[in-house]
Amino acid sequence: MRKFRIYLDVCCLNRPFDDLSQEKIYLEAEAVLLIVSHCEREEWTLLSSSVIDYELSHMQNDDRLKKVQSLYIASGEWLSLSIDTEKRAKYFQNYGVKALDSYHLALAETQKADIFLTTDSRLLRATKRLELAVTVSNPLSWLMEVMWDEWQLGD
């Protein structure tokens, strides 16, 4: 099994605690939980960053924050901002990516994450217009692709 370095944005970290009555949200939540469990077993590496910490520090719901932190604790590698990250984030902002999203994306790209995962449909659409050095995907789509590849290889 390949050891992935995975950047989950805060939308992903929140997904398991959203209203699971919608099938799409339920399946995405299960995918996020499965990805985190691979990280907890140290098969994959969940990346953390000051940008995630900043966004989490502004959550208003303490109960939800504790739940999100229970997933985020599986992080195994810290990514820090650099001048290159700042420049890249500004570039993304010029193409309509929101400020926080641009920093998440820039960190994942400049620090060479294997995958940047988000459940934010608007962000997924925006990244299709950009030339990126990191793959961006929805967690459910990505997990299904990874699992399919492993099943095909017989791992």
PAZAPA-4460 file (N, C-alpha, C; in steps of 0.05 Angstrom, whole numbers, plus 32768, in hexadecimal, padded with zeros to 4 digits):
% residues 155
    n_x    n_y    n_z   ca_x   ca_y   ca_z    c_x    c_y    c_z   seq   type   mol
   8011   7FE8   8000   8000   8000   8000   8012   8019   8000     1      M     A
   800B   802B   7FEE   801A   8044   7FED   8015   8056   8005     2      R     A
   8029   8063   8010   8026   8074   8027   8022   8091   801D     3      K     A
   8009   809A   801E   8001   80B4   8015   8005   80C9   802B     4      F     A
   800C   80E1   8022   800D   80F9   8033   7FF4   8109   802B     5      R     A
   7FE1   810B   803E   7FC6   8115   8038   7FC0   812E   8047     6      I     A
   7FB7   8142   8038   7FAE   815C   8044   7F8F   815C   8043     7      Y     A
   7F82   815A   805A   7F65   815C   805C   7F5F   8179   8064     8      L     A
   7F4F   8187   8054   7F48   81A2   805C   7F34   81A0   8073     9      D     A
   7F2D   81B7   807E   7F1B   81B8   8096   7EFF   81AE   808E    10      V     A
   7EF6   81B2   8075   7EDC   81A7   806D   7EDC   8189   8070    11      C     A
   7EF2   817C   8069   7EF4   815F   806B   7EF3   8157   8089    12      C     A
   7F03   8165   8099   7F04   815E   80B5   7EE9   8161   80C3    13      L     A
   7ED9   8173   80B9   7EBE   8177   80C4   7EA9   8164   80B9    14      N     A
   7EAE   8158   80A2   7E9A   8149   8094   7E8D   8133   80A5    15      R     A
   7E9C   8123   80B5   7E8F   810E   80C5   7E7B   8119   80D9    16      P     A
   7E7B   8133   80DE   7E6A   813F   80F3   7E54   8150   80E7    17      F     A
   7E51   814E   80CC   7E3B   815C   80BE   7E22   814B   80BF    18      D     A
   7E0C   8155   80B4   7DF3   8146   80B3   7DF6   812F   80A0    19      D     A
   7DF6   8117   80AA   7DFC   80FF   809A   7DE3   80F3   808C    20      L     A
   7DCD   8102   808D   7DB5   80F7   8081   7DB6   80F8   8062    21      S     A
   7DC7   8109   8057   7DCB   810A   803A   7DE0   80F5   8033    22      Q     A
   7DDA   80E5   801F   7DEC   80CE   8017   7E08   80D8   8010    23      E     A
   7E0A   80ED   8001   7E25   80F8   7FF9   7E35   80FF   8012    24      K     A
   7E29   810D   8024   7E38   8115   803D   7E3F   80FD   804D    25      I     A
   7E2D   80EA   8050   7E32   80D1   805E   7E4A   80C2   8053    26      Y     A
   7E4B   80BF   8038   7E61   80B0   802B   7E7B   80BF   802E    27      L     A
   7E7A   80DA   802B   7E93   80E9   802E   7E9D   80E7   804B    28      E     A
   7E8B   80E8   805E   7E92   80E5   807A   7EA0   80CA   807F    29      A     A
   7E95   80B5   8075   7EA1   809B   8078   7EBC   8099   806B    30      E     A
   7EBF   80A6   8054   7ED9   80A7   8046   7EEE   80B5   8057    31      A     A
   7EE6   80CC   8063   7EF9   80DB   8074   7F01   80CB   808C    32      V     A
   7EEE   80BD   8098   7EF4   80AD   80B0   7F07   8096   80A8    33      L     A
   7F03   808A   8091   7F14   8074   8088   7F30   807F   8082    34      L     A
   7F32   8096   8076   7F4C   80A2   8071   7F5B   80A8   808B    35      I     A
   7F4D   80B4   809E   7F59   80BA   80B8   7F62   80A0   80C6    36      V     A
   7F52   808A   80C3   7F5A   8071   80D0   7F74   8066   80C4    37      S     A
   7F78   8069   80AA   7F91   8061   809E   7FA8   8072   80A9    38      H     A
   7FA3   808C   80AE   7FB7   809D   80B9   7FBD   8096   80D6    39      C     A
   7FA8   808F   80E5   7FAD   8087   8101   7FBE   806E   8103    40      E     A
   7FBB   805C   80EF   7FCB   8043   80EE   7FE6   8048   80E1    41      R     A
   7FEB   8062   80DA   8005   806B   80CE   800A   805E   80B3    42      E     A
   7FF5   8055   80A6   7FF8   804B   808A   7FFA   8063   8077    43      E     A
   7FEC   8079   807D   7FEE   8092   806F   7FF4   80A8   8083    44      W     A
   7FFC   80BF   8078   8003   80D6   808A   7FEF   80EC   8086    45      T     A
   7FE1   80F3   809C   7FD0   810A   809C   7FE0   8123   80A2    46      L     A
   7FDF   8137   8090   7FEE   814F   8093   7FDF   8164   80A3    47      L     A
   7FED   8172   80B4   7FE1   8188   80C4   7FEF   81A2   80BD    48      S     A
   7FE3   81B8   80C4   7FEF   81D2   80BD   7FE4   81E8   80CF    49      S     A
   7FF3   81FE   80CF   7FEA   8216   80DE   7FD0   8221   80D3    50      S     A
   7FCB   821C   80B9   7FB3   8226   80AD   7F9B   8216   80B7    51      V     A
   7F9E   81FC   80B9   7F88   81EC   80C5   7F84   81F4   80E2    52      I     A
   7F9A   81F7   80F1   7F98   8200   810D   7F89   821B   810F    53      D     A
   7F90   822D   80FE   7F83   8248   80FE   7F65   8245   80F9    54      Y     A
   7F5E   8236   80E5   7F42   8232   80DE   7F32   8225   80F5    55      E     A
   7F3F   8210   8101   7F32   8203   8117   7F2F   8215   812F    56      L     A
   7F42   8227   8134   7F41   8239   814B   7F2A   824C   8149    57      S     A
   7F1E   824F   8131   7F08   8261   812D   7EED   8253   812C    58      H     A
   7EED   8239   8132   7ED3   822B   8133   7EC4   8234   814C    59      M     A
   7EAA   8239   8149   7E9A   8243   815F   7E8F   822D   8171    60      Q     A
   7E8A   8215   8165   7E7E   81FF   8174   7E93   81EE   8181    61      N     A
   7E96   81F0   819B   7EAB   81E2   81AA   7EA8   81C4   81A8    62      D     A
   7E8F   81BA   81A8   7E8A   819D   81A7   7E94   8192   818C    63      D     A
   7E8D   81A1   8177   7E96   8199   815C   7EB4   819B   8159    64      R     A
   7EC0   81AF   8164   7EDD   81B3   8163   7EEA   819B   8170    65      L     A
   7EE1   8192   8187   7EED   817A   8194   7EEB   8162   8182    66      K     A
   7ED4   815E   8175   7ED1   8148   8162   7EE5   8149   814B    67      K     A
   7EE7   8161   813F   7EFA   8165   8129   7F16   8160   8132    68      V     A
   7F1D   816A   814A   7F38   8166   8155   7F3E   8148   815A    69      Q     A
   7F29   8139   8160   7F2D   811C   8164   7F36   810E   814A    70      S     A
   7F30   8119   8134   7F39   810F   811A   7F55   811B   8114    71      L     A
   7F57   8134   8118   7F6F   8143   8111   7F88   813A   8121    72      Y     A
   7F83   812E   8137   7F99   8124   8148   7FA9   810E   813A    73      I     A
   7F9D   8102   8126   7FAB   80ED   8117   7FC1   80F9   8105    74      A     A
   7FC4   8113   8104   7FD9   8120   80F3   7FF4   8116   80FB    75      S     A
   8004   8111   80E6   801F   8107   80EB   8035   8119   80E0    76      G     A
   802E   812E   80D3   8042   8140   80C8   8037   815D   80C7    77      E     A
   8048   8170   80CF   8041   818C   80D0   804B   819B   80B8    78      W     A
   803A   81AA   80AA   8042   81BB   8094   8042   81D8   809D    79      L     A
   8058   81E6   8096   8059   8202   809E   805A   8214   8086    80      S     A
   8050   822C   8089   804F   8240   8074   806C   8248   806C    81      L     A
   806F   824E   8053   8088   8258   8048   8082   826F   8035    82      S     A
   8096   827C   802C   8092   8292   8019   8086   8287   7FFF    83      I     A
   808F   826F   7FF7   8083   8262   7FDF   8066   825C   7FE3    84      D     A
   805F   8253   7FFB   8042   824D   8001   8032   8267   8000    85      T     A
   803C   827D   800B   802E   8296   800B   802A   82A0   7FEE    86      E     A
   803E   829E   7FDD   803C   82A6   7FC1   8027   8295   7FB2    87      K     A
   8029   827B   7FB7   8016   8269   7FA9   7FF9   826E   7FB2    88      R     A
   7FF5   8273   7FCC   7FDA   8279   7FD6   7FCF   8293   7FC9    89      A     A
   7FE0   82A7   7FC6   7FD7   82C0   7FB9   7FD0   82BB   7F9C    90      K     A
   7FE0   82AA   7F8F   7FDA   82A2   7F73   7FBE   8295   7F71    91      Y     A
   7FB8   8283   7F83   7F9E   8275   7F83   7F88   8289   7F89    92      F     A
   7F8D   829C   7F9A   7F78   82B0   7FA1   7F72   82C1   7F88    93      Q     A
   7F86   82C6   7F77   7F81   82D5   7F5F   7F6F   82C6   7F4B    94      N     A
   7F6C   82AC   7F4F   7F5B   829B   7F3F   7F41   8294   7F4D    95      Y     A
   7F3A   82A4   7F62   7F21   82A1   7F6F   7F1F   828E   7F86    96      G     A
   7F35   8282   7F8F   7F35   8270   7FA5   7F35   8281   7FBF    97      V     A
   7F23   827A   7FD2   7F21   8288   7FEB   7F3C   8287   7FFA    98      K     A
   7F41   829B   800B   7F5B   829E   8018   7F63   8285   8028    99      A     A
   7F52   827B   803A   7F5A   8264   804A   7F5E   824B   8038   100      L     A
   7F4C   8247   8025   7F4F   8231   8012   7F69   8233   8002   101      D     A
   7F70   824C   7FFB   7F89   824F   7FEB   7FA2   8247   7FFB   102      S     A
   7FA1   824D   8015   7FB8   8245   8026   7FB9   8227   802B   103      Y     A
   7FA2   821B   802F   7FA2   81FD   8031   7FAD   81F1   8018   104      H     A
   7FA3   81FA   8001   7FAC   81EF   7FE8   7FC9   81F4   7FE2   105      L     A
   7FD2   820C   7FE8   7FEE   8213   7FE4   8001   8203   7FF6   106      A     A
   7FF9   81FF   800F   8009   81EE   8021   800B   81D2   8016   107      L     A
   7FF5   81C6   800E   7FF5   81AB   8004   8007   81A9   7FEB   108      A     A
   8005   81BD   7FDA   8015   81BC   7FC1   8033   81C1   7FC7   109      E     A
   8039   81D6   7FD5   8056   81DD   7FD9   8064   81C9   7FEB   110      T     A
   8055   81BC   7FFD   8062   81A8   800F   805F   818C   8004   111      Q     A
   8056   818A   7FEB   8056   8171   7FDC   8044   815B   7FE9   112      K     A
   802C   8163   7FF1   8019   814E   7FF9   8012   813E   7FE0   113      A     A
   800B   8125   7FE5   8003   8114   7FCE   7FE6   811A   7FC5   114      D     A
   7FD6   8123   7FD9   7FBA   8129   7FD2   7FAF   813F   7FE5   115      I     A
   7F9F   8150   7FDA   7F91   8165   7FE9   7F73   815D   7FE6   116      F     A
   7F67   8158   7FFD   7F4B   814F   7FFD   7F38   8165   8008   117      L     A
   7F22   8169   7FFB   7F0E   817C   8004   7EF2   8172   7FFC   118      T     A
   7EDF   8179   800C   7EC3   8174   8005   7EB5   818D   7FFA   119      T     A
   7EC4   81A2   7FF8   7EBA   81BC   7FEE   7EB8   81BB   7FD0   120      D     A
   7EA0   81B9   7FC6   7E9B   81B7   7FA8   7EA5   81CF   7F99   121      S     A
   7EA2   81E6   7FA5   7EAB   81FF   7F98   7ECA   81FF   7F95   122      R     A
   7ED7   81F7   7FAA   7EF5   81F5   7FA9   7EFD   81E0   7F94   123      L     A
   7EF0   81C9   7F94   7EF7   81B5   7F80   7EF4   81BF   7F64   124      L     A
   7EDE   81CE   7F5F   7EDA   81DA   7F44   7EF0   81EF   7F3E   125      R     A
   7EF7   81FF   7F51   7F0C   8214   7F4D   7F27   8208   7F47   126      A     A
   7F2D   81F2   7F53   7F48   81E6   7F4F   7F4A   81D9   7F33   127      T     A
   7F34   81D3   7F26   7F35   81C8   7F0B   7F40   81DC   7EF7   128      K     A
   7F3E   81F6   7EFE   7F48   820C   7EEC   7F65   8212   7EF1   129      R     A
   7F71   8206   7F05   7F8D   820C   7F0D   7FA0   81F6   7F05   130      L     A
   7FB8   81FE   7EFF   7FCD   81EA   7EFB   7FDA   81E5   7F16   131      E     A
   7FD7   81CD   7F20   7FE0   81C6   7F3B   7FF5   81B0   7F3B   132      L     A
   8006   81B1   7F4F   801A   819C   7F53   8011   8188   7F68   133      A     A
   7FF7   818A   7F70   7FEC   8178   7F83   7FD0   816F   7F78   134      V     A
   7FCA   8156   7F7D   7FB0   814C   7F74   7F9B   8155   7F89   135      T     A
   7F84   815E   7F7F   7F6E   8168   7F90   7F56   8156   7F8A   136      V     A
   7F49   814D   7F9F   7F32   813B   7F9B   7F1F   813C   7FB2   137      S     A
   7F08   8131   7FAE   7EF5   812C   7FC3   7EFE   8113   7FD2   138      N     A
   7EFB   8111   7FEC   7F06   80FA   7FFB   7EF9   80DF   7FF2   139      P     A
   7EDF   80DF   7FEC   7ED2   80C7   7FE3   7EDC   80BE   7FC8   140      L     A
   7EDE   80D0   7FB5   7EE9   80C9   7F9B   7F05   80BF   7F9C   141      S     A
   7F16   80CD   7FAC   7F32   80C5   7FAE   7F35   80A9   7FBB   142      W     A
   7F26   80A5   7FD1   7F28   808C   7FDF   7F1F   8075   7FCE   143      L     A
   7F0A   8078   7FBF   7F00   8063   7FAD   7F16   805D   7F97   144      M     A
   7F23   8072   7F8D   7F38   806E   7F79   7F4F   805E   7F85   145      E     A
   7F58   8066   7F9D   7F6E   8059   7FAA   7F67   803C   7FB1   146      V     A
   7F4F   8037   7FBB   7F47   801C   7FC1   7F45   800B   7FA8   147      M     A
   7F3A   8016   7F93   7F38   8008   7F7A   7F53   8000   7F6F   148      W     A
   7F66   8013   7F70   7F81   800D   7F67   7F8E   7FF6   7F78   149      D     A
   7F89   7FF7   7F92   7F94   7FE2   7FA3   7F87   7FC7   7F9E   150      E     A
   7F6D   7FC7   7F99   7F5F   7FAE   7F93   7F69   7FA2   7F79   151      W     A
   7F6E   7FB4   7F65   7F78   7FAB   7F4B   7F94   7F9E   7F4E   152      Q     A
   7FA4   7FAA   7F60   7FBF   7FA0   7F63   7FC0   7F87   7F76   153      L     A
   7FAA   7F82   7F83   7FA9   7F6B   7F95   7FB6   7F70   7FB0   154      G     A
   7FB9   7F8A   7FB8   7FC5   7F90   7FD2   7FB1   7F8C   7FE8   155      D     A
***
